Amino acid sequence: MSSSLAWNPATPVGLWAWLLALAPLAGCAHSGANLLLRQDLAGGAVQRTDTLVVRPAAAEQTTFLGDYADDPPSVATNREKLQGTYAPKLVAALRAAGFRAELLEGAEPPAGAVLLAPVARSFDAGMAAVRVWTGSRSHLLVEVALTRGADSLAQVTLDAYSDWHADVFERMDGHIDDSVAALVEYLQGKIP
């Protein structure tokens, strides 16, 4: 078979060659986050003048699946990224949206402050080998509790997802950004 036939989409070989060449592009831009309410924030429970204190993301018990899940250095890098970047990104996004926000310093927030406590439940990087054929997604699942003292104000679950990214580390950054954006958008809609 000549090489000119290999790229001719009218031939079976050419059709497969085109599909394989274009498959990675099929879902490049499809990402976002779903916010699932477990306890909705009641109107008036939090004001814009309240201080929102964000605890570093708990990732000690995060389940890792998909690409690199069996690679301890990759799991450690992703765990550290969750613990080290989720809360600072959330604080920066909250401030940009006009909230008074700060990182938690010490074991407990100041009296009267609203504590946001993110817990990363799972990160599924998907599988590159499967993604080309079936569109395997990657997911970051984070639960966030909002409390003031002993009072539970709200509980949300954020499912950040993407159909395609170049590597597992880019997926994590994108998922953190999408998760944070969805949470801030929710809070903007609930807090006057």
DORO-228526 format. One record per residue: residue number from 0; residue in three letters; x, y, z of N, C-alpha, C in turn. Coordinates in steps of 0.001 Angstrom, whole numbers. Layout:
// residues N
+-----+-----+---------+---------+---------+---------+----------+---------+---------+---------+---------+
!   k !   r !  n.east ! n.north !    n.up ! ca.east ! ca.north !   ca.up !  c.east ! c.north !    c.up !
+-----+-----+---------+---------+---------+---------+----------+---------+---------+---------+---------+
! NUM ! ala !       X !       Y !       Z !       X !        Y !       Z !       X !       Y !       Z !
...
+-----+-----+---------+---------+---------+---------+----------+---------+---------+---------+---------+
// end
This chain:
// residues 192
+-----+-----+---------+---------+---------+---------+----------+---------+---------+---------+---------+
!   k !   r !  n.east ! n.north !    n.up ! ca.east ! ca.north !   ca.up !  c.east ! c.north !    c.up !
+-----+-----+---------+---------+---------+---------+----------+---------+---------+---------+---------+
!   0 ! met !     848 !   -1169 !       0 !       0 !        0 !       0 !     893 !    1231 !       0 !
!   1 ! ser !     598 !    2186 !    -848 !    1410 !     3394 !    -916 !    1028 !    4332 !     217 !
!   2 ! ser !    1929 !    5218 !     552 !    1659 !     6155 !    1641 !     546 !    7116 !    1277 !
!   3 ! ser !     330 !    7367 !     -21 !    -758 !     8274 !    -411 !   -2126 !    7675 !     -85 !
!   4 ! leu !   -2242 !    6352 !     -82 !   -3510 !     5720 !     261 !   -3778 !    5787 !    1766 !
!   5 ! ala !   -2718 !    5812 !    2581 !   -2884 !     5811 !    4032 !   -3623 !    7051 !    4514 !
!   6 ! trp !   -3455 !    8186 !    3854 !   -4107 !     9414 !    4301 !   -5313 !    9778 !    3448 !
!   7 ! asn !   -5730 !    8893 !    2606 !   -6917 !     9124 !    1801 !   -8127 !    8699 !    2625 !
!   8 ! pro !   -8974 !    9644 !    3045 !  -10101 !     9279 !    3910 !  -11123 !    8379 !    3246 !
!   9 ! ala !  -10995 !    8191 !    1920 !  -11937 !     7312 !    1226 !  -11574 !    5838 !    1408 !
!  10 ! thr !  -10395 !    5539 !    1946 !   -9985 !     4152 !    2169 !  -10166 !    3814 !    3639 !
!  11 ! pro !  -10393 !    2560 !    3993 !  -10540 !     2187 !    5408 !   -9320 !    2567 !    6233 !
!  12 ! val !   -8131 !    2336 !    5692 !   -6914 !     2685 !    6425 !   -6847 !    4195 !    6612 !
!  13 ! gly !   -7163 !    4937 !    5557 !   -7133 !     6391 !    5629 !   -8139 !    6945 !    6620 !
!  14 ! leu !   -9320 !    6353 !    6661 !  -10344 !     6793 !    7602 !   -9870 !    6604 !    9041 !
!  15 ! trp !   -9315 !    5450 !    9353 !   -8791 !     5197 !   10695 !   -7652 !    6146 !   11026 !
!  16 ! ala !   -6796 !    6419 !   10049 !   -5683 !     7334 !   10284 !   -6213 !    8730 !   10644 !
!  17 ! trp !   -7226 !    9205 !    9935 !   -7815 !    10513 !   10230 !   -8495 !   10506 !   11598 !
!  18 ! leu !   -9222 !    9463 !   11911 !   -9888 !     9389 !   13214 !   -8888 !    9397 !   14356 !
!  19 ! leu !   -7813 !    8643 !   14211 !   -6784 !     8616 !   15248 !   -6093 !    9965 !   15372 !
!  20 ! ala !   -5863 !   10625 !   14258 !   -5205 !    11925 !   14284 !   -6084 !   12992 !   14938 !
!  21 ! leu !   -7389 !   12920 !   14741 !   -8302 !    13934 !   15258 !   -8897 !   13605 !   16618 !
!  22 ! ala !   -8824 !   12369 !   17059 !   -9453 !    11951 !   18313 !   -9030 !   12785 !   19515 !
!  23 ! pro !   -7742 !   13101 !   19679 !   -7368 !    13888 !   20857 !   -7990 !   15276 !   20888 !
!  24 ! leu !   -8392 !   15800 !   19743 !   -8957 !    17139 !   19694 !  -10449 !   17166 !   19996 !
!  25 ! ala !  -11091 !   16033 !   20017 !  -12542 !    15965 !   20126 !  -13077 !   16607 !   21401 !
!  26 ! gly !  -12394 !   16486 !   22522 !  -12923 !    17011 !   23771 !  -12019 !   17995 !   24459 !
!  27 ! cys !  -11103 !   18604 !   23748 !  -10095 !    19464 !   24361 !  -10677 !   20554 !   25246 !
!  28 ! ala !  -11719 !   21204 !   24813 !  -12207 !    22377 !   25521 !  -13341 !   22057 !   26481 !
!  29 ! his !  -13698 !   20819 !   26648 !  -14850 !    20473 !   27473 !  -14410 !   20196 !   28904 !
!  30 ! ser !  -14620 !   21175 !   29760 !  -14319 !    20993 !   31173 !  -15263 !   21882 !   31966 !
!  31 ! gly !  -15309 !   21665 !   33247 !  -16168 !    22463 !   34108 !  -16304 !   21812 !   35454 !
!  32 ! ala !  -17325 !   22220 !   36186 !  -17568 !    21634 !   37501 !  -19064 !   21658 !   37794 !
!  33 ! asn !  -19534 !   20583 !   38367 !  -20910 !    20500 !   38848 !  -20889 !   20711 !   40352 !
!  34 ! leu !  -21841 !   21494 !   40850 !  -21966 !    21717 !   42277 !  -23217 !   20994 !   42748 !
!  35 ! leu !  -23047 !   20086 !   43681 !  -24153 !    19310 !   44232 !  -24391 !   19771 !   45665 !
!  36 ! leu !  -25605 !   20209 !   45954 !  -25928 !    20694 !   47295 !  -26300 !   19535 !   48202 !
!  37 ! arg !  -25656 !   19463 !   49334 !  -26071 !    18520 !   50369 !  -26810 !   19266 !   51459 !
!  38 ! gln !  -26418 !   20532 !   51685 !  -27126 !    21425 !   52601 !  -26978 !   22819 !   52012 !
!  39 ! asp !  -28079 !   23416 !   51585 !  -28045 !    24732 !   50955 !  -27814 !   25817 !   52009 !
!  40 ! leu !  -27102 !   26847 !   51612 !  -26848 !    27990 !   52487 !  -28121 !   28821 !   52589 !
!  41 ! ala !  -28609 !   28985 !   53788 !  -29835 !    29749 !   54014 !  -29577 !   31229 !   53764 !
!  42 ! gly !  -30578 !   31906 !   53210 !  -30462 !    33340 !   52973 !  -30202 !   34085 !   54277 !
!  43 ! gly !  -29249 !   35005 !   54240 !  -28923 !    35798 !   55419 !  -27991 !   35130 !   56403 !
!  44 ! ala !  -27645 !   33871 !   56201 !  -26773 !    33167 !   57150 !  -25348 !   33706 !   57121 !
!  45 ! val !  -24934 !   34217 !   55958 !  -23600 !    34792 !   55801 !  -23738 !   36112 !   55064 !
!  46 ! gln !  -23002 !   37118 !   55518 !  -23013 !    38445 !   54893 !  -21664 !   38714 !   54234 !
!  47 ! arg !  -21652 !   39664 !   53306 !  -20402 !    40041 !   52633 !  -19375 !   40588 !   53617 !
!  48 ! thr !  -19825 !   41109 !   54726 !  -18909 !    41665 !   55720 !  -18294 !   40590 !   56616 !
!  49 ! asp !  -18828 !   39369 !   56565 !  -18264 !    38269 !   57350 !  -16912 !   37848 !   56775 !
!  50 ! thr !  -16042 !   37408 !   57651 !  -14752 !    36886 !   57210 !  -14896 !   35405 !   56903 !
!  51 ! leu !  -14480 !   35026 !   55704 !  -14473 !    33623 !   55291 !  -13047 !   33104 !   55457 !
!  52 ! val !  -12899 !   32106 !   56296 !  -11578 !    31535 !   56580 !  -11519 !   30157 !   55919 !
!  53 ! val !  -10507 !   29957 !   55091 !  -10397 !    28718 !   54334 !   -9298 !   27840 !   54923 !
!  54 ! arg !   -9706 !   26650 !   55315 !   -8758 !    25649 !   55833 !   -8060 !   24986 !   54640 !
!  55 ! pro !   -6762 !   24657 !   54769 !   -6102 !    23913 !   53682 !   -6869 !   22633 !   53373 !
!  56 ! ala !   -6922 !   22285 !   52098 !   -7681 !    21105 !   51680 !   -7120 !   19847 !   52332 !
!  57 ! ala !   -8004 !   19065 !   52910 !   -7611 !    17772 !   53469 !   -7510 !   16784 !   52308 !
!  58 ! ala !   -6345 !   16192 !   52137 !   -6141 !    15247 !   51043 !   -5436 !   13975 !   51511 !
!  59 ! glu !   -5348 !   13792 !   52811 !   -4664 !    12617 !   53342 !   -5352 !   11319 !   52934 !
!  60 ! gln !   -6686 !   11355 !   52826 !   -7455 !    10155 !   52510 !   -7992 !   10148 !   51081 !
!  61 ! thr !   -7500 !   11057 !   50232 !   -7978 !    11131 !   48852 !   -7673 !    9835 !   48112 !
!  62 ! thr !   -8655 !    9340 !   47379 !   -8480 !     8161 !   46534 !   -8017 !    8620 !   45157 !
!  63 ! phe !   -6940 !    8027 !   44654 !   -6421 !     8358 !   43328 !   -6672 !    7187 !   42393 !
!  64 ! leu !   -7221 !    7497 !   41212 !   -7554 !     6487 !   40216 !   -7016 !    6913 !   38853 !
!  65 ! gly !   -6978 !    5985 !   37916 !   -6605 !     6305 !   36542 !   -5105 !    6381 !   36339 !
!  66 ! asp !   -4700 !    7169 !   35322 !   -3282 !     7309 !   34986 !   -2464 !    7696 !   36211 !
!  67 ! tyr !   -1387 !    7044 !   36428 !    -402 !     7306 !   37480 !    -893 !    6996 !   38895 !
!  68 ! ala !   -2077 !    6397 !   39055 !   -2582 !     6083 !   40389 !   -1711 !    5046 !   41094 !
!  69 ! asp !    -994 !    4256 !   40307 !    -115 !     3245 !   40898 !    1332 !    3725 !   40953 !
!  70 ! asp !    1556 !    5024 !   40746 !    2892 !     5614 !   40782 !    3008 !    6498 !   42020 !
!  71 ! pro !    3626 !    6002 !   43104 !    3674 !     6763 !   44362 !    4182 !    8198 !   44230 !
!  72 ! pro !    5230 !    8479 !   43434 !    5646 !     9879 !   43315 !    4567 !   10778 !   42694 !
!  73 ! ser !    3826 !   10274 !   41709 !    2751 !    11070 !   41099 !    1616 !   11294 !   42080 !
!  74 ! val !    1262 !   10269 !   42832 !     208 !    10407 !   43841 !     638 !   11430 !   44896 !
!  75 ! ala !    1891 !   11354 !   45350 !    2393 !    12299 !   46353 !    2375 !   13728 !   45812 !
!  76 ! thr !    2767 !   13910 !   44549 !    2759 !    15237 !   43936 !    1340 !   15787 !   43859 !
!  77 ! asn !     399 !   14964 !   43442 !    -997 !    15417 !   43357 !   -1593 !   15687 !   44732 !
!  78 ! arg !   -1255 !   14880 !   45710 !   -1755 !    15095 !   47077 !   -1226 !   16434 !   47610 !
!  79 ! glu !      74 !   16686 !   47390 !     671 !    17949 !   47834 !      60 !   19135 !   47101 !
!  80 ! lys !    -219 !   18964 !   45815 !    -822 !    20050 !   45036 !   -2202 !   20384 !   45595 !
!  81 ! leu !   -2995 !   19367 !   45903 !   -4314 !    19610 !   46491 !   -4195 !   20345 !   47824 !
!  82 ! gln !   -3296 !   19866 !   48676 !   -3149 !    20458 !   49994 !   -2560 !   21861 !   49934 !
!  83 ! gly !   -1674 !   22094 !   48972 !    -968 !    23373 !   48928 !   -1585 !   24444 !   48051 !
!  84 ! thr !   -2433 !   24074 !   47094 !   -2938 !    25099 !   46175 !   -4442 !   25326 !   46229 !
!  85 ! tyr !   -5233 !   24347 !   46669 !   -6689 !    24531 !   46645 !   -7100 !   25721 !   47504 !
!  86 ! ala !   -6702 !   25755 !   48753 !   -7120 !    26828 !   49660 !   -6605 !   28200 !   49211 !
!  87 ! pro !   -5330 !   28360 !   48837 !   -4897 !    29685 !   48369 !   -5641 !   30148 !   47113 !
!  88 ! lys !   -5925 !   29223 !   46199 !   -6693 !    29611 !   45010 !   -8114 !   30010 !   45387 !
!  89 ! leu !   -8708 !   29316 !   46341 !  -10051 !    29656 !   46788 !  -10064 !   31029 !   47456 !
!  90 ! val !   -9088 !   31302 !   48303 !   -9007 !    32612 !   48955 !   -8854 !   33715 !   47910 !
!  91 ! ala !   -7964 !   33523 !   46941 !   -7749 !    34535 !   45899 !   -9032 !   34773 !   45094 !
!  92 ! ala !   -9746 !   33712 !   44757 !  -10986 !    33853 !   43982 !  -12080 !   34528 !   44807 !
!  93 ! leu !  -12170 !   34198 !   46087 !  -13152 !    34846 !   46954 !  -12861 !   36343 !   47079 !
!  94 ! arg !  -11593 !   36688 !   47266 !  -11220 !    38105 !   47364 !  -11544 !   38840 !   46064 !
!  95 ! ala !  -11233 !   38208 !   44935 !  -11508 !    38829 !   43630 !  -13009 !   39060 !   43439 !
!  96 ! ala !  -13826 !   38235 !   44093 !  -15283 !    38373 !   44002 !  -15846 !   39327 !   45058 !
!  97 ! gly !  -14975 !   39951 !   45844 !  -15420 !    40939 !   46813 !  -15670 !   40432 !   48213 !
!  98 ! phe !  -15273 !   39207 !   48510 !  -15439 !    38664 !   49857 !  -14214 !   38967 !   50715 !
!  99 ! arg !  -14428 !   39009 !   52019 !  -13306 !    39084 !   52963 !  -12892 !   37645 !   53222 !
! 100 ! ala !  -11736 !   37258 !   52727 !  -11306 !    35859 !   52850 !   -9847 !   35785 !   53255 !
! 101 ! glu !   -9534 !   34747 !   54009 !   -8155 !    34531 !   54439 !   -7916 !   33048 !   54665 !
! 102 ! leu !   -6647 !   32672 !   54639 !   -6267 !    31296 !   54945 !   -6311 !   31086 !   56448 !
! 103 ! leu !   -6670 !   29900 !   56859 !   -6691 !    29565 !   58281 !   -5263 !   29522 !   58812 !
! 104 ! glu !   -5042 !   30268 !   59886 !   -3766 !    30216 !   60587 !   -4063 !   29674 !   61970 !
! 105 ! gly !   -3461 !   28547 !   62296 !   -3745 !    27909 !   63560 !   -4796 !   26828 !   63393 !
! 106 ! ala !   -5271 !   26335 !   64517 !   -6195 !    25197 !   64482 !   -7642 !   25621 !   64266 !
! 107 ! glu !   -8024 !   26800 !   64728 !   -9416 !    27234 !   64661 !   -9504 !   28638 !   64084 !
! 108 ! pro !  -10611 !   28937 !   63405 !  -10793 !    30292 !   62881 !  -11124 !   31272 !   64001 !
! 109 ! pro !  -10971 !   32551 !   63742 !  -11359 !    33543 !   64753 !  -12853 !   33427 !   65075 !
! 110 ! ala !  -13227 !   33835 !   66263 !  -14632 !    33792 !   66682 !  -15492 !   34573 !   65696 !
! 111 ! gly !  -16621 !   33987 !   65302 !  -17565 !    34641 !   64414 !  -17272 !   34463 !   62939 !
! 112 ! ala !  -16091 !   33974 !   62596 !  -15738 !    33782 !   61185 !  -16442 !   32546 !   60631 !
! 113 ! val !  -16608 !   32523 !   59313 !  -17176 !    31367 !   58627 !  -16016 !   30528 !   58116 !
! 114 ! leu !  -15996 !   29266 !   58503 !  -14928 !    28358 !   58088 !  -15370 !   27573 !   56856 !
! 115 ! leu !  -14548 !   27576 !   55833 !  -14742 !    26731 !   54663 !  -13697 !   25628 !   54752 !
! 116 ! ala !  -14158 !   24381 !   54839 !  -13257 !    23247 !   55035 !  -13367 !   22285 !   53855 !
! 117 ! pro !  -12474 !   22412 !   52846 !  -12511 !    21497 !   51700 !  -11845 !   20158 !   52022 !
! 118 ! val !  -12471 !   19084 !   51547 !  -11924 !    17738 !   51683 !  -11921 !   17107 !   50294 !
! 119 ! ala !  -10736 !   16808 !   49786 !  -10628 !    16172 !   48470 !  -10914 !   14689 !   48640 !
! 120 ! arg !  -12022 !   14217 !   48083 !  -12416 !    12814 !   48229 !  -11734 !   11920 !   47210 !
! 121 ! ser !  -11665 !   12372 !   45934 !  -11040 !    11522 !   44920 !  -10554 !   12346 !   43741 !
! 122 ! phe !   -9532 !   11815 !   43098 !   -9041 !    12361 !   41839 !   -8872 !   11192 !   40892 !
! 123 ! asp !   -9674 !   11206 !   39835 !   -9594 !    10166 !   38808 !   -9018 !   10822 !   37562 !
! 124 ! ala !   -7780 !   10486 !   37241 !   -7102 !    11098 !   36101 !   -7608 !   10546 !   34780 !
! 125 ! gly !   -8469 !    9549 !   34826 !   -8888 !     8909 !   33587 !   -7727 !    8093 !   33040 !
! 126 ! met !   -7922 !    7523 !   31891 !   -6871 !     6703 !   31287 !   -6660 !    7150 !   29850 !
! 127 ! ala !   -5448 !    7578 !   29539 !   -5148 !     8085 !   28201 !   -5470 !    7050 !   27132 !
! 128 ! ala !   -5163 !    5798 !   27390 !   -5406 !     4761 !   26381 !   -6893 !    4612 !   26086 !
! 129 ! val !   -7711 !    4760 !   27091 !   -9161 !     4643 !   26910 !   -9734 !    5940 !   26359 !
! 130 ! arg !   -9176 !    7080 !   26794 !   -9699 !     8387 !   26405 !   -9749 !    8559 !   24894 !
! 131 ! val !   -8733 !    8067 !   24193 !   -8694 !     8206 !   22732 !   -9879 !    7504 !   22094 !
! 132 ! trp !  -10296 !    6369 !   22659 !  -11351 !     5572 !   22032 !  -12737 !    5877 !   22556 !
! 133 ! thr !  -12876 !    6180 !   23843 !  -14220 !     6323 !   24405 !  -14486 !    7658 !   25073 !
! 134 ! gly !  -13505 !    8534 !   25157 !  -13732 !     9824 !   25785 !  -13700 !    9783 !   27299 !
! 135 ! ser !  -12881 !    8939 !   27889 !  -12732 !     8837 !   29338 !  -12486 !   10217 !   29946 !
! 136 ! arg !  -13219 !   10545 !   30981 !  -13066 !    11829 !   31653 !  -12156 !   11698 !   32869 !
! 137 ! ser !  -11621 !   12830 !   33276 !  -10937 !    12907 !   34558 !  -11844 !   13709 !   35495 !
! 138 ! his !  -11742 !   13429 !   36784 !  -12614 !    14065 !   37784 !  -11834 !   14395 !   39046 !
! 139 ! leu !  -12208 !   15503 !   39676 !  -11759 !    15837 !   41022 !  -13024 !   16056 !   41838 !
! 140 ! leu !  -13192 !   15280 !   42890 !  -14365 !    15376 !   43742 !  -13952 !   15980 !   45082 !
! 141 ! val !  -14528 !   17151 !   45405 !  -14188 !    17869 !   46636 !  -15475 !   18195 !   47381 !
! 142 ! glu !  -15492 !   17913 !   48665 !  -16604 !    18297 !   49530 !  -16169 !   19501 !   50352 !
! 143 ! val !  -17052 !   20491 !   50474 !  -16741 !    21690 !   51255 !  -17867 !   21920 !   52254 !
! 144 ! ala !  -17478 !   22032 !   53515 !  -18427 !    22357 !   54586 !  -18204 !   23799 !   55008 !
! 145 ! leu !  -19290 !   24540 !   55175 !  -19237 !    25902 !   55699 !  -19841 !   25862 !   57089 !
! 146 ! thr !  -19069 !   26310 !   58069 !  -19535 !    26308 !   59451 !  -19204 !   27645 !   60111 !
! 147 ! arg !  -19968 !   27958 !   61146 !  -19647 !    29089 !   62026 !  -19733 !   28522 !   63432 !
! 148 ! gly !  -18585 !   28376 !   64060 !  -18559 !    27713 !   65356 !  -19030 !   26277 !   65186 !
! 149 ! ala !  -20018 !   25867 !   65965 !  -20550 !    24505 !   65881 !  -21715 !   24387 !   64896 !
! 150 ! asp !  -22103 !   25508 !   64288 !  -23264 !    25510 !   63403 !  -22861 !   25194 !   61952 !
! 151 ! ser !  -23522 !   24205 !   61392 !  -23323 !    23873 !   59982 !  -24169 !   24822 !   59141 !
! 152 ! leu !  -23529 !   25543 !   58217 !  -24236 !    26507 !   57377 !  -24561 !   25949 !   55996 !
! 153 ! ala !  -23632 !   25172 !   55445 !  -23846 !    24605 !   54113 !  -22855 !   23472 !   53891 !
! 154 ! gln !  -23234 !   22553 !   53012 !  -22344 !    21473 !   52587 !  -22558 !   21258 !   51098 !
! 155 ! val !  -21466 !   21348 !   50351 !  -21548 !    21163 !   48910 !  -20501 !   20150 !   48459 !
! 156 ! thr !  -20803 !   19494 !   47354 !  -19846 !    18613 !   46706 !  -19589 !   19178 !   45318 !
! 157 ! leu !  -18315 !   19309 !   44967 !  -17907 !    19842 !   43672 !  -17269 !   18723 !   42866 !
! 158 ! asp !  -17799 !   18508 !   41672 !  -17261 !    17486 !   40765 !  -16692 !   18212 !   39548 !
! 159 ! ala !  -15400 !   18456 !   39573 !  -14726 !    19111 !   38447 !  -14306 !   18027 !   37468 !
! 160 ! tyr !  -14500 !   18287 !   36177 !  -14255 !    17247 !   35171 !  -13633 !   17843 !   33913 !
! 161 ! ser !  -13033 !   16979 !   33136 !  -12486 !    17373 !   31840 !  -12399 !   16144 !   30953 !
! 162 ! asp !  -12658 !   16354 !   29683 !  -12562 !    15251 !   28728 !  -11148 !   15004 !   28241 !
! 163 ! trp !  -10307 !   16035 !   28228 !   -8976 !    15832 !   27667 !   -8020 !   16917 !   28141 !
! 164 ! his !   -6868 !   16526 !   28589 !   -5739 !    17420 !   28860 !   -4475 !   16645 !   28570 !
! 165 ! ala !   -3391 !   17368 !   28403 !   -2139 !    16736 !   27976 !   -1558 !   15795 !   29018 !
! 166 ! asp !   -1588 !   16179 !   30279 !   -1032 !    15278 !   31281 !   -1761 !   15411 !   32607 !
! 167 ! val !   -1463 !   14484 !   33490 !   -2182 !    14386 !   34761 !   -2006 !   15643 !   35602 !
! 168 ! phe !    -879 !   16328 !   35512 !    -638 !    17503 !   36338 !   -1432 !   18702 !   35833 !
! 169 ! glu !   -1603 !   18839 !   34515 !   -2445 !    19901 !   33975 !   -3906 !   19664 !   34355 !
! 170 ! arg !   -4339 !   18413 !   34373 !   -5718 !    18114 !   34758 !   -5975 !   18561 !   36188 !
! 171 ! met !   -5063 !   18289 !   37069 !   -5251 !    18666 !   38469 !   -5409 !   20177 !   38592 !
! 172 ! asp !   -4537 !   20966 !   37963 !   -4635 !    22424 !   38031 !   -5969 !   22913 !   37484 !
! 173 ! gly !   -6363 !   22399 !   36341 !   -7632 !    22803 !   35739 !   -8818 !   22442 !   36605 !
! 174 ! his !   -8783 !   21268 !   37211 !   -9884 !    20840 !   38076 !   -9974 !   21701 !   39329 !
! 175 ! ile !   -8837 !   22041 !   39897 !   -8854 !    22919 !   41072 !   -9477 !   24257 !   40683 !
! 176 ! asp !   -9048 !   24833 !   39561 !   -9593 !    26117 !   39114 !  -11096 !   26037 !   38865 !
! 177 ! asp !  -11552 !   24983 !   38195 !  -12981 !    24831 !   37906 !  -13790 !   24637 !   39181 !
! 178 ! ser !  -13267 !   23868 !   40107 !  -13944 !    23610 !   41375 !  -14086 !   24904 !   42173 !
! 179 ! val !  -12998 !   25644 !   42275 !  -12999 !    26920 !   42999 !  -13982 !   27892 !   42350 !
! 180 ! ala !  -13959 !   27986 !   41032 !  -14858 !    28909 !   40326 !  -16324 !   28566 !   40589 !
! 181 ! ala !  -16661 !   27281 !   40582 !  -18045 !    26869 !   40834 !  -18477 !   27215 !   42254 !
! 182 ! leu !  -17595 !   27033 !   43225 !  -17931 !    27350 !   44611 !  -18116 !   28847 !   44790 !
! 183 ! val !  -17226 !   29655 !   44213 !  -17344 !    31110 !   44339 !  -18621 !   31598 !   43659 !
! 184 ! glu !  -18946 !   31048 !   42508 !  -20183 !    31434 !   41822 !  -21407 !   31114 !   42688 !
! 185 ! tyr !  -21399 !   29955 !   43321 !  -22497 !    29588 !   44226 !  -22607 !   30600 !   45370 !
! 186 ! leu !  -21478 !   30915 !   45993 !  -21494 !    31837 !   47136 !  -21928 !   33233 !   46697 !
! 187 ! gln !  -21526 !   33684 !   45525 !  -21958 !    34984 !   45029 !  -23479 !   35043 !   44875 !
! 188 ! gly !  -24065 !   33930 !   44477 !  -25507 !    33886 !   44321 !  -26273 !   33806 !   45633 !
! 189 ! lys !  -25606 !   33349 !   46683 !  -26287 !    33158 !   47973 !  -26009 !   34278 !   48987 !
! 190 ! ile !  -24902 !   34985 !   48801 !  -24519 !    36007 !   49786 !  -24627 !   37390 !   49148 !
! 191 ! pro !  -25544 !   38213 !   49646 !  -25760 !    39552 !   49050 !  -24555 !   40470 !   49184 !
+-----+-----+---------+---------+---------+---------+----------+---------+---------+---------+---------+
// end
